[in-house]
Amino acid sequence: PAAAVNAVLKAPVSRNALLAALLTDLVQMLDRFQADGFRPFKAEWIAAHALHQKPVRVLNGDASALDAVVRGVADDGALVVMHQEREIALNSGEVTLRGAAK
């Protein structure tokens, strides 16, 4: 919420100005993605990815599951996991991720 932004910045922020700034950045990022693909965003994504180097359970569309460890992301944006000493690239729409049970 805009109130949370105001609290963090310690100054009033116009919701309209904030939205305009976010949309401007988003359009620039989408243009870059269209031109260059995922690769320019890869390092930043890995740095912010909550499950990087963590165990996960991969749930496939056919209801099968496998336990793996997230290793990173490929240049095309596919999620790379290690399963039974083998790296597997997973594309969005094929899997659902959940943090592995502890």
Sequence and secondary structure as in RCSB ss.txt:
>XXXX:A:sequence
PAAAVNAVLKAPVSRNALLAALLTDLVQMLDRFQADGFRPFKAEWIAAHALHQKPVRVLNGDASALDAVVRGVAD
DGALVVMHQEREIALNSGEVTLRGAAK
>XXXX:A:secstr
 HHHHHHHHTS   HHHHHHHHHHHHHHHHHHHHHH SGGGHHHHHHH TTTTSEEEEEETTS EEEEEEEEE T
TS EEEEETTEEEEE TTSEEEEE   
